[in-house]
């Protein structure tokens, strides 16, 4: 069942009419509704092109959080073969919010990691809604160390509202774990390609997003804090999240202009959830091209280029 966002009401109304016409035609074969359905489908396409052609920052935030948007496990199932997830940080325990392991990407052995939000209540609870604890980041470090040792490129897919801020997580060294993971990203002598596929929330995202190439899906967001959090701090009013989202410049076009990301991966009209197979395949193509380019560089060149990339952010503004 399709879930609609509040600004998609014109689309939902039209698609509801199409559903009713198809139901009528199925119940009575003597009634031909094909012409009317075709006309309404044209209007749906026009409405989607009009609405999605002028999304504001808050609307893009809503699309990035869409419950039917493809998550890490959807990408893993389509892009990778022989995916072998690794569990635990060999210190405290397992954190299902970060999925990490070894796989083959179009025939090439790689290390893969990313946040998984889950798709229903049970899986969301299991994955803590994609908000990692310290052991998740320590698991990521463990996988990156293995990748560096065996010369495996690293692919990371980012989709988190932020690291988990619970008391237990803080007691186990959340900030230190995020810092160590970010440091490990910068120290790798193998290529690292990162893609923000949904939300990229603060240090919880950058801990596994400090790659040689950083891409964003067209309607993804990447921010130092959530719009609601920023509104609560700036105006003590979380209902001003829409205003905060605009001022924070968290969208892919904004971040491309600022030099924070390298490029934008287009999404189908209506968002990635409308055609997940296509957007996942397109993401795979971008990752493949980046790895081919980075594969021509030596280990030292890869590491130095990554460090210089992040040192340059903000210097030319």
C-alpha positions as CSV (number, residue, x, y, z in Angstrom):
1,X,0.0,0.0,0.0
2,X,1.4,3.4,-1.1
3,X,2.1,5.9,1.7
4,X,1.6,9.5,0.7
5,X,3.3,12.6,2.2
6,X,1.2,15.6,3.0
7,X,2.2,17.6,-0.1
8,X,1.3,14.6,-2.3
9,X,-2.4,15.0,-1.8
10,X,-3.1,15.9,-5.5
11,X,-1.3,12.7,-6.5
12,X,-3.1,10.5,-3.9
13,X,-6.5,11.8,-5.0
14,X,-5.8,11.0,-8.7
15,X,-4.3,7.5,-7.9
16,X,-7.3,6.8,-5.7
17,X,-9.6,7.5,-8.6
18,X,-7.5,5.2,-10.8
19,X,-7.7,2.4,-8.2
20,X,-11.5,2.8,-8.1
21,X,-11.8,2.7,-11.9
22,X,-9.7,-0.5,-12.0
23,X,-11.8,-2.0,-9.3
24,X,-15.0,-1.2,-11.2
25,X,-13.6,-2.7,-14.5
26,X,-12.6,-5.9,-12.6
27,X,-16.0,-6.3,-11.2
28,X,-17.9,-5.7,-14.4
29,X,-16.0,-6.5,-17.6
30,X,-18.7,-4.8,-19.7
31,X,-17.5,-1.4,-18.4
32,X,-14.5,0.0,-20.2
33,X,-12.5,2.4,-18.1
34,X,-9.2,2.3,-20.0
35,X,-9.5,5.7,-21.6
36,X,-10.3,7.4,-18.3
37,X,-7.5,5.5,-16.5
38,X,-5.0,6.5,-19.2
39,X,-6.1,10.2,-18.9
40,X,-5.7,10.1,-15.1
41,X,-2.3,8.4,-15.4
42,X,-1.1,11.3,-17.6
43,X,-2.4,13.7,-14.9
44,X,-0.6,11.8,-12.2
45,X,2.7,12.0,-14.1
46,X,2.2,15.7,-14.7
47,X,1.3,16.3,-11.0
48,X,4.4,14.4,-9.9
49,X,6.7,16.3,-12.2
50,X,5.2,19.6,-11.1
51,X,5.4,18.8,-7.3
52,X,8.8,17.1,-7.4
53,X,10.3,19.7,-9.7
54,X,10.0,22.4,-7.0
55,X,10.5,20.6,-3.6
56,X,11.6,22.8,-0.8
57,X,14.2,21.6,1.8
58,X,11.5,20.4,4.3
59,X,9.7,18.4,1.6
60,X,13.0,16.8,0.6
61,X,13.5,15.9,4.3
62,X,10.1,14.2,4.3
63,X,11.0,12.2,1.1
64,X,14.4,11.2,2.6
65,X,12.4,9.8,5.6
66,X,9.7,8.1,3.6
67,X,8.9,4.7,5.2
68,X,8.9,2.9,1.9
69,X,12.3,4.4,0.8
70,X,14.8,1.6,0.0
71,X,17.2,1.0,2.9
72,X,20.7,-0.6,3.2
73,X,19.4,-4.2,3.0
74,X,17.6,-3.4,-0.2
75,X,20.8,-2.1,-1.8
76,X,22.8,-5.0,-0.4
77,X,20.4,-7.6,-1.9
78,X,20.5,-6.0,-5.4
79,X,24.1,-4.7,-5.7
80,X,26.2,-7.3,-3.9
81,X,26.7,-11.1,-4.2
82,X,28.1,-13.4,-1.5
83,X,27.4,-10.8,1.1
84,X,28.7,-12.1,4.4
85,X,27.7,-9.9,7.4
86,X,30.1,-9.7,10.3
87,X,28.7,-9.2,13.8
88,X,30.1,-7.8,17.1
89,X,32.8,-5.4,18.0
90,X,34.8,-8.0,20.0
91,X,34.4,-5.8,23.0
92,X,30.8,-5.4,24.2
93,X,28.4,-6.8,21.7
94,X,26.5,-6.6,18.4
95,X,24.7,-3.5,17.1
96,X,22.2,-4.3,14.3
97,X,21.9,-0.6,13.4
98,X,25.1,-0.9,11.4
99,X,25.3,-3.7,9.0
100,X,28.9,-4.5,7.8
101,X,30.7,-7.3,6.1
102,X,32.4,-8.7,3.0
103,X,30.8,-9.1,-0.4
104,X,31.4,-9.0,-4.2
105,X,30.4,-6.0,-6.1
106,X,30.2,-6.7,-9.9
107,X,32.8,-9.4,-9.4
108,X,35.2,-7.4,-7.2
109,X,35.7,-8.3,-3.5
110,X,34.7,-5.3,-1.3
111,X,33.9,-4.4,2.3
112,X,30.4,-3.0,2.7
113,X,28.8,-1.2,5.6
114,X,25.8,1.0,6.3
115,X,23.0,1.9,8.6
116,X,19.8,-0.1,8.4
117,X,16.6,1.4,9.7
118,X,14.2,-1.5,9.2
119,X,10.9,-1.6,7.3
120,X,8.3,-2.6,9.9
121,X,7.9,-2.3,13.7
122,X,9.8,-5.5,14.5
123,X,12.8,-4.8,12.2
124,X,12.9,-1.1,13.2
125,X,13.2,-2.1,16.9
126,X,15.9,-4.7,16.0
127,X,17.9,-2.1,14.1
128,X,17.2,0.7,16.6
129,X,15.7,2.8,13.8
130,X,19.1,3.1,12.2
131,X,20.7,4.9,15.1
132,X,24.0,3.1,16.0
133,X,25.5,2.6,19.4
134,X,29.3,2.6,20.0
135,X,29.6,-1.1,19.3
136,X,28.2,-0.4,15.8
137,X,31.0,2.0,15.0
138,X,33.6,-0.3,16.5
139,X,32.3,-3.0,14.3
140,X,32.7,-0.7,11.3
141,X,36.3,0.0,12.4
142,X,36.9,-3.7,12.6
143,X,35.7,-4.2,9.1
144,X,37.6,-1.3,7.7
145,X,40.8,-2.6,9.3
146,X,40.2,-5.9,7.6
147,X,39.6,-4.2,4.3
148,X,42.8,-2.2,4.6
149,X,44.8,-5.3,5.5
150,X,43.6,-7.3,2.5
151,X,43.3,-4.4,0.0
152,X,39.5,-4.4,-0.4
153,X,37.7,-1.2,-1.5
154,X,35.2,0.1,1.1
155,X,31.6,1.0,0.1
156,X,29.4,2.7,2.7
157,X,25.7,3.5,2.4
158,X,24.5,6.2,4.9
159,X,21.0,6.4,6.3
160,X,20.7,7.5,9.9
161,X,19.0,10.3,11.8
162,X,22.1,10.2,14.0
163,X,24.0,8.1,16.5
164,X,22.0,6.9,19.4
165,X,22.1,9.4,22.3
166,X,21.1,7.0,25.1
167,X,22.8,6.9,28.6
168,X,24.2,3.4,27.9
169,X,25.7,4.5,24.6
170,X,27.4,7.5,26.2
171,X,28.7,5.4,29.1
172,X,30.3,3.1,26.6
173,X,32.1,5.9,24.7
174,X,29.8,7.0,21.9
175,X,31.8,10.1,21.0
176,X,35.1,8.3,21.1
177,X,33.7,5.5,18.9
178,X,32.5,8.0,16.3
179,X,35.9,9.7,16.3
180,X,37.8,6.4,15.9
181,X,35.6,5.4,13.0
182,X,36.1,8.8,11.3
183,X,39.9,8.5,11.9
184,X,39.9,5.0,10.4
185,X,38.1,6.3,7.3
186,X,40.8,8.9,6.8
187,X,43.6,6.4,7.4
188,X,42.5,3.8,4.8
189,X,45.0,3.1,2.0
190,X,42.2,1.5,-0.1
191,X,39.5,3.4,-2.0
192,X,36.3,4.3,-0.1
193,X,33.1,5.4,-1.8
194,X,30.2,6.7,0.4
195,X,26.6,7.3,-0.7
196,X,23.9,9.1,1.5
197,X,20.8,7.1,0.5
198,X,18.4,8.7,2.9
199,X,19.3,10.7,6.0
200,X,22.8,11.7,6.9
201,X,22.6,12.8,10.4
202,X,25.6,14.5,12.1
203,X,28.6,12.5,13.4
204,X,26.5,9.4,13.3
205,X,26.7,9.6,9.5
206,X,30.2,11.1,8.9
207,X,31.7,8.3,11.0
208,X,31.3,6.0,8.0
209,X,31.0,8.7,5.2
210,X,34.5,10.1,5.1
211,X,35.2,8.6,1.7
212,X,37.3,9.5,-1.4
213,X,34.0,10.1,-3.1
214,X,30.8,11.1,-1.4
215,X,27.5,11.1,-3.3
216,X,23.9,11.8,-2.3
217,X,20.7,10.7,-3.8
218,X,18.7,13.5,-5.2
219,X,16.2,13.7,-2.3
220,X,18.5,12.7,0.5
221,X,19.6,15.1,3.2
222,X,22.9,15.5,5.1
223,X,23.1,17.7,8.1
224,X,25.0,18.5,11.4
225,X,21.7,18.1,13.3
226,X,18.1,17.3,12.4
227,X,15.8,20.3,11.4
228,X,13.7,19.6,14.5
229,X,16.8,19.6,16.7
230,X,18.1,22.9,15.2
231,X,14.7,24.5,15.6
232,X,14.5,23.5,19.3
233,X,18.0,25.0,19.9
234,X,17.6,28.2,17.9
235,X,14.0,29.1,18.6
236,X,13.0,26.6,21.4
237,X,10.3,25.5,19.0
238,X,10.5,22.2,17.1
239,X,7.5,23.2,15.0
240,X,9.8,25.6,13.1
241,X,11.7,22.6,11.6
242,X,10.6,23.7,8.1
243,X,12.3,27.0,8.5
244,X,15.4,25.4,10.0
245,X,15.7,22.9,7.1
246,X,15.8,25.8,4.6
247,X,18.4,27.8,6.5
248,X,20.6,24.8,7.2
249,X,21.2,24.0,3.5
250,X,20.9,20.2,4.0
251,X,19.8,19.2,0.5
252,X,21.9,17.5,-2.2
253,X,22.0,20.6,-4.5
254,X,23.1,22.8,-1.6
255,X,25.8,20.4,-0.5
256,X,27.1,20.0,-4.0
257,X,27.4,23.8,-4.3
258,X,29.2,23.9,-1.0
259,X,31.6,21.2,-2.0
260,X,30.6,18.8,0.7
261,X,29.6,16.1,-1.7
262,X,31.0,15.2,-5.1
263,X,27.8,14.6,-7.1
264,X,24.1,13.9,-7.0
265,X,22.5,10.6,-8.1
266,X,19.1,11.3,-9.7
267,X,16.0,9.7,-8.4
268,X,12.9,8.7,-10.3
269,X,10.1,11.3,-10.4
270,X,8.2,10.8,-7.1
271,X,11.3,9.6,-5.1
272,X,13.3,6.5,-4.8
273,X,10.4,4.5,-3.3
274,X,8.5,4.8,-6.6
275,X,11.1,2.8,-8.5
276,X,13.7,1.4,-6.0
277,X,15.2,-1.1,-8.5
278,X,16.2,1.7,-10.9
279,X,17.7,4.0,-8.3
280,X,19.6,1.2,-6.7
281,X,21.0,0.2,-10.1
282,X,22.0,3.8,-10.9
283,X,23.7,4.0,-7.5
284,X,25.7,0.9,-8.4
285,X,26.8,2.4,-11.7
286,X,28.1,5.5,-9.9
287,X,30.0,3.5,-7.3
288,X,31.5,1.3,-10.0
289,X,32.7,4.3,-12.0
290,X,34.3,5.8,-8.8
291,X,36.0,2.6,-7.9
292,X,37.4,2.2,-11.4
293,X,38.9,5.8,-11.2
294,X,40.3,5.3,-7.7
295,X,41.7,1.9,-8.6
296,X,44.3,3.6,-10.7
297,X,45.9,5.3,-7.7
298,X,48.4,3.9,-5.2
299,X,47.5,3.4,-1.5
300,X,49.3,6.5,-0.4
301,X,47.7,8.6,-3.2
302,X,44.2,7.3,-2.2
303,X,44.7,8.2,1.5
304,X,46.3,11.6,0.8
305,X,43.6,12.6,-1.7
306,X,40.9,11.7,0.8
307,X,42.5,13.8,3.5
308,X,43.0,16.8,1.2
309,X,39.4,16.5,0.1
310,X,38.1,17.1,3.6
311,X,40.7,19.7,4.5
312,X,39.5,21.8,1.5
313,X,35.8,21.8,2.4
314,X,34.7,25.3,3.2
315,X,38.0,27.0,2.2
316,X,36.9,28.3,-1.2
317,X,33.6,29.8,-0.1
